[in-house]
Amino acid sequence: MSTASPIDHALIDRAQAGDKAALSQLVSLFEDQREAAIAQRAEVLAQLSARPKRQPARMIGFTGTPGSGKSSLLACIALELLRTQPELTFAILAIDPSSHVSGGSLLGDRTRMRVPPSERRVFIRSQASATELGGLGPWSFQVCRLLSHCVDCVFVETVGIGQSEADIRHLADRVYLVLQPLAGDEVQFLKAGIMEIPSAFVLNKCDDPSAERSYHHLRGSLGLARPWDADSIPIYRCSARSGAGIAELTQGVMHDIAQHGGAELVSKEPYFFERWVRDEWGRVGTRVLDAALGGASAYLERSHGFEAAQATFGGHVREQLQSQDPTRSQHTR
């Protein structure tokens, strides 16, 4: 999709109607990091916002260590939702790790998510992490902003890096942590530091003989890490291989979707704008944002939108650098 061409209104119509090719084109625009794409993203979002109001999509995060079975579980949940929820539309955004050596990424998570190609109720997209820490890719938030207008629910599967995988809590309304048997005892669970984040836990591969012991280790660690709500946190025991417990897990997910309306993503913009500034402009940009512009929330409010803030932020950085060193080029970045 050319970033110089005007936005086709019919393209947005088709995307909202479940046309996967049209939605893929728009997703590519929201992954485009060139400055020319900023105005087009703003135009797409303005058109979507002007349409009849729909409830924001529910954002459901699935996180956990590599090999715990996140992709296989999501594939089972997707098929169960397609079977039991004929009115529900949803998307799966799967983040795959990028190599720190070559920079490449094998987008393999979606190979486990086999749904009928003609099924218009589900859209699956893979993204590279681009070596970002935190479990999300640099374009994940942008794509979720688009998808929130087009489907009822967005599942975000994080890259699976473990203890530092915390960005999902800033994006998702509900977070499921997927674990596997022999992942550790109570002390190991507490060391991970991620126990405070999830809304629910999923112990996958429960057909393994060690699953019962792992369940009690997990329950015991919750009593120490989260004594205020340990008894109310769901722990689902299931197996993507045998199908055991998948129906119960899917019912829990549907309860979350039905009982808790998705939050407007505008409330989550300050965190991800700060992250964009850090990625694009480094420490200099962060200092300008905090010291000269009053922080992300204030700057976004004054700029009247995420895209407008992106479009003008570089000028503030160059102005600040020029004021500190008049000999510095106006084009320093």
C-alpha positions as CSV (number, residue, x, y, z in Angstrom):
1,M,0.0,0.0,0.0
2,S,1.6,3.3,-1.1
3,T,1.8,5.8,1.8
4,A,1.5,8.6,-0.8
5,S,-1.9,7.5,-2.1
6,P,-5.2,8.8,-0.5
7,I,-7.2,6.5,1.7
8,D,-9.9,4.6,-0.1
9,H,-13.1,4.7,1.9
10,A,-14.2,1.4,0.4
11,L,-11.0,-0.2,1.7
12,I,-12.1,0.7,5.3
13,D,-15.6,-0.6,4.6
14,R,-14.2,-3.9,3.4
15,A,-11.9,-4.2,6.4
16,Q,-14.7,-3.6,8.9
17,A,-16.8,-6.2,7.1
18,G,-14.1,-8.9,7.6
19,D,-12.2,-8.7,4.3
20,K,-8.8,-10.1,5.3
21,A,-7.0,-8.6,2.3
22,A,-8.3,-5.1,3.0
23,L,-7.6,-5.4,6.7
24,S,-4.0,-6.6,5.9
25,Q,-3.5,-3.5,3.8
26,L,-4.5,-1.2,6.6
27,V,-2.4,-3.2,9.1
28,S,0.6,-2.7,6.8
29,L,0.0,1.1,6.9
30,F,-0.1,1.0,10.7
31,E,3.2,-0.9,10.8
32,D,4.8,1.7,8.4
33,Q,7.2,3.8,10.4
34,R,7.9,6.3,7.7
35,E,6.8,9.9,8.4
36,A,4.6,9.9,5.3
37,A,2.4,7.2,6.9
38,I,1.6,9.3,10.0
39,A,-1.0,11.5,8.2
40,Q,-2.7,8.5,6.6
41,R,-3.0,6.7,9.9
42,A,-4.7,9.8,11.3
43,E,-7.1,9.8,8.4
44,V,-8.0,6.2,8.8
45,L,-8.6,6.6,12.5
46,A,-10.6,9.8,11.9
47,Q,-12.9,7.9,9.5
48,L,-13.3,5.0,11.8
49,S,-14.1,7.3,14.8
50,A,-16.7,9.1,12.7
51,R,-18.7,6.0,12.0
52,P,-21.5,4.6,14.2
53,K,-20.0,4.1,17.7
54,R,-19.1,0.5,18.6
55,Q,-17.7,-0.7,21.8
56,P,-13.9,-0.8,21.8
57,A,-12.5,-4.2,21.3
58,R,-11.5,-6.1,24.3
59,M,-7.7,-6.6,24.5
60,I,-6.7,-10.0,25.9
61,G,-3.0,-10.7,26.4
62,F,-1.4,-14.2,26.4
63,T,2.1,-14.2,27.8
64,G,4.5,-16.8,29.1
65,T,7.9,-18.4,28.5
66,P,8.9,-20.0,25.2
67,G,7.6,-23.5,24.8
68,S,4.7,-23.1,27.3
69,G,2.2,-23.6,24.4
70,K,0.7,-20.1,24.0
71,S,0.2,-20.4,20.2
72,S,-1.3,-23.9,20.4
73,L,-3.6,-22.7,23.2
74,L,-4.8,-19.7,21.2
75,A,-5.4,-22.0,18.2
76,C,-7.7,-24.2,20.3
77,I,-9.4,-21.1,21.8
78,A,-10.0,-19.7,18.3
79,L,-11.6,-22.9,17.0
80,E,-13.8,-23.1,20.1
81,L,-14.9,-19.5,19.7
82,L,-15.7,-20.0,16.1
83,R,-17.8,-23.1,17.0
84,T,-19.7,-21.6,19.9
85,Q,-19.8,-17.8,19.3
86,P,-21.2,-17.2,15.8
87,E,-21.5,-13.4,16.3
88,L,-18.0,-12.8,17.7
89,T,-15.3,-11.4,15.5
90,F,-11.7,-11.4,16.8
91,A,-8.1,-10.9,15.8
92,I,-4.9,-12.6,16.9
93,L,-1.7,-10.6,16.9
94,A,1.3,-13.0,17.4
95,I,4.7,-11.5,18.2
96,D,7.7,-13.6,17.2
97,P,11.3,-13.0,18.4
98,S,13.8,-11.4,16.2
99,S,17.4,-12.5,16.1
100,H,19.9,-10.3,17.8
101,V,22.5,-11.6,15.4
102,S,20.9,-11.3,12.0
103,G,17.9,-9.1,12.9
104,G,15.6,-11.6,11.1
105,S,12.5,-13.3,12.5
106,L,10.8,-16.6,11.7
107,L,7.1,-15.7,11.9
108,G,6.1,-19.2,12.9
109,D,3.5,-18.8,15.6
110,R,0.7,-18.5,13.1
111,T,1.6,-21.9,11.6
112,R,-0.1,-23.5,14.7
113,M,-3.2,-21.4,14.2
114,R,-5.0,-23.2,11.4
115,V,-8.5,-21.8,10.8
116,P,-10.5,-22.1,7.6
117,P,-9.1,-19.6,5.1
118,S,-12.6,-18.4,4.2
119,E,-13.5,-17.7,7.8
120,R,-14.1,-14.0,8.0
121,R,-14.7,-13.8,11.8
122,V,-11.0,-14.2,12.7
123,F,-7.9,-12.3,11.5
124,I,-4.4,-13.5,12.3
125,R,-1.3,-11.4,12.0
126,S,2.3,-12.1,12.9
127,Q,4.8,-9.4,13.9
128,A,8.5,-9.4,14.5
129,S,9.7,-8.1,17.9
130,A,12.5,-6.2,16.2
131,T,14.6,-7.2,19.3
132,E,12.4,-5.0,21.5
133,L,12.3,-6.0,25.2
134,G,9.0,-6.2,27.0
135,G,7.3,-8.8,24.8
136,L,5.6,-6.6,22.2
137,G,6.9,-5.3,18.8
138,P,7.5,-1.6,18.1
139,W,4.3,-1.6,15.9
140,S,2.0,-3.7,18.2
141,F,0.2,-0.7,19.8
142,Q,-0.4,1.0,16.5
143,V,-1.9,-2.1,14.9
144,C,-4.1,-2.7,18.0
145,R,-5.5,0.9,17.6
146,L,-6.7,-0.1,14.1
147,L,-8.0,-3.6,15.1
148,S,-10.0,-2.2,18.0
149,H,-12.3,-0.5,15.5
150,C,-12.7,-3.6,13.3
151,V,-13.3,-6.6,15.7
152,D,-14.9,-7.4,19.0
153,C,-11.7,-8.8,20.7
154,V,-8.0,-8.7,20.0
155,F,-5.7,-11.5,21.4
156,V,-2.1,-10.4,21.7
157,E,0.4,-13.3,22.1
158,T,3.7,-11.9,23.4
159,V,7.1,-12.9,22.2
160,G,7.7,-15.1,25.3
161,I,10.8,-13.8,27.0
162,G,9.8,-14.3,30.6
163,Q,10.8,-12.1,33.4
164,S,11.1,-8.8,31.5
165,E,7.9,-9.3,29.6
166,A,5.8,-6.6,31.2
167,D,4.6,-4.3,28.4
168,I,1.5,-6.4,27.8
169,R,0.0,-5.0,31.1
170,H,0.0,-1.5,29.5
171,L,-1.9,-2.8,26.4
172,A,-4.2,-5.6,27.5
173,D,-7.4,-5.3,29.5
174,R,-6.9,-8.9,30.8
175,V,-3.6,-10.9,30.9
176,Y,-3.3,-14.7,30.9
177,L,0.0,-16.1,32.0
178,V,0.7,-19.5,30.4
179,L,2.9,-21.9,32.3
180,Q,3.9,-25.5,31.9
181,P,4.7,-28.3,34.4
182,L,8.1,-28.3,36.0
183,A,8.4,-24.6,35.3
184,G,9.6,-24.1,38.9
185,D,8.7,-24.3,42.5
186,E,7.2,-21.5,44.7
187,V,10.6,-19.7,45.0
188,Q,11.1,-19.7,41.2
189,F,7.6,-18.4,40.6
190,L,8.3,-15.6,43.0
191,K,11.7,-14.8,41.5
192,A,10.1,-14.3,38.1
193,G,8.5,-11.0,39.1
194,I,5.7,-11.5,36.7
195,M,3.3,-13.0,39.1
196,E,1.7,-9.6,40.0
197,I,0.7,-8.9,36.4
198,P,-1.7,-11.7,35.2
199,S,-5.5,-11.6,35.7
200,A,-5.5,-15.4,35.3
201,F,-3.1,-18.3,35.0
202,V,-3.1,-21.2,32.5
203,L,-1.3,-24.4,33.4
204,N,-0.9,-26.0,30.0
205,K,0.1,-29.6,29.3
206,C,-1.9,-30.8,32.3
207,D,-1.8,-34.3,31.0
208,D,1.8,-34.5,32.1
209,P,2.2,-36.5,35.4
210,S,3.9,-33.6,37.1
211,A,1.1,-31.2,36.4
212,E,-0.6,-31.7,39.8
213,R,2.5,-30.8,41.7
214,S,3.1,-27.8,39.6
215,Y,-0.5,-26.6,40.2
216,H,0.1,-26.7,44.0
217,H,3.5,-24.9,43.6
218,L,1.7,-22.2,41.6
219,R,-1.2,-21.9,44.0
220,G,1.2,-21.7,47.0
221,S,3.3,-19.0,45.3
222,L,0.2,-16.9,44.7
223,G,-0.5,-16.9,48.5
224,L,2.9,-15.3,49.0
225,A,3.0,-12.9,46.0
226,R,-0.6,-11.8,46.0
227,P,-2.1,-12.5,49.4
228,W,-4.9,-9.9,48.8
229,D,-6.4,-11.7,45.8
230,A,-4.8,-15.1,45.7
231,D,-8.0,-17.0,46.3
232,S,-9.9,-15.2,43.5
233,I,-7.3,-15.6,40.7
234,P,-8.4,-18.3,38.2
235,I,-6.0,-21.1,37.4
236,Y,-7.0,-23.1,34.3
237,R,-5.6,-26.5,33.9
238,C,-5.7,-27.6,30.3
239,S,-3.9,-29.3,27.4
240,A,-3.7,-28.0,23.9
241,R,-2.7,-31.5,22.8
242,S,-5.6,-33.5,24.2
243,G,-8.2,-30.7,24.4
244,A,-8.7,-31.2,28.1
245,G,-9.9,-28.0,29.8
246,I,-10.1,-25.9,26.6
247,A,-13.8,-25.5,26.9
248,E,-13.5,-24.1,30.4
249,L,-10.7,-21.8,29.5
250,T,-12.7,-20.5,26.5
251,Q,-15.7,-19.9,28.8
252,G,-13.5,-17.9,31.1
253,V,-12.2,-15.8,28.2
254,M,-15.7,-15.2,27.0
255,H,-16.7,-14.1,30.4
256,D,-13.9,-11.6,30.4
257,I,-15.0,-10.3,27.0
258,A,-18.7,-10.1,27.9
259,Q,-18.4,-8.7,31.4
260,H,-15.7,-6.1,30.9
261,G,-15.9,-3.7,28.1
262,G,-12.6,-2.8,26.4
263,A,-11.0,0.4,27.5
264,E,-10.5,3.2,25.0
265,L,-6.9,2.9,23.7
266,V,-6.5,6.6,24.0
267,S,-6.0,6.1,27.8
268,K,-3.0,3.9,27.0
269,E,-1.4,6.3,24.5
270,P,1.0,8.1,26.9
271,Y,2.9,4.9,27.8
272,F,3.4,3.9,24.2
273,F,4.2,7.5,23.0
274,E,7.0,7.6,25.6
275,R,8.2,4.3,24.2
276,W,8.1,5.6,20.7
277,V,10.1,8.7,21.7
278,R,12.7,6.5,23.4
279,D,13.0,4.2,20.3
280,E,13.1,7.1,17.8
281,W,14.9,9.8,19.7
282,G,16.7,8.1,22.5
283,R,17.7,9.8,25.8
284,V,17.7,13.3,24.1
285,G,14.0,12.8,23.1
286,T,13.0,11.5,26.5
287,R,14.6,14.6,28.2
288,V,12.8,16.9,25.8
289,L,9.5,15.2,26.3
290,D,9.7,15.3,30.1
291,A,11.6,18.6,30.8
292,A,10.5,20.8,28.0
293,L,7.1,19.5,27.0
294,G,5.6,18.4,30.4
295,G,5.5,14.7,29.8
296,A,3.6,12.4,27.4
297,S,0.1,13.0,28.7
298,A,0.3,16.8,28.6
299,Y,2.0,16.8,25.1
300,L,-0.6,14.4,23.6
301,E,-3.4,16.6,24.9
302,R,-1.9,19.8,23.5
303,S,-1.2,18.0,20.2
304,H,-4.8,16.7,19.9
305,G,-3.8,13.2,19.0
306,F,-1.1,10.5,18.8
307,E,-0.3,11.1,15.1
308,A,-0.1,14.9,15.5
309,A,2.3,14.5,18.4
310,Q,4.5,12.2,16.3
311,A,4.5,14.6,13.4
312,T,5.6,17.6,15.5
313,F,7.9,16.0,18.1
314,G,11.0,16.0,15.9
315,G,10.8,19.8,15.5
316,H,10.9,20.2,19.3
317,V,14.0,18.0,19.6
318,R,15.8,19.9,16.9
319,E,14.8,23.3,18.4
320,Q,16.1,22.2,21.8
321,L,19.4,21.0,20.3
322,Q,19.8,24.2,18.4
323,S,19.2,26.3,21.5
324,Q,21.9,24.4,23.4
325,D,24.4,24.5,20.5
326,P,23.7,27.2,17.8
327,T,26.3,25.6,15.5
328,R,24.5,22.3,15.4
329,S,22.6,21.5,12.2
330,Q,18.9,21.9,12.2
331,H,18.6,18.4,10.7
332,T,20.4,16.7,13.6
333,R,18.5,13.7,14.8
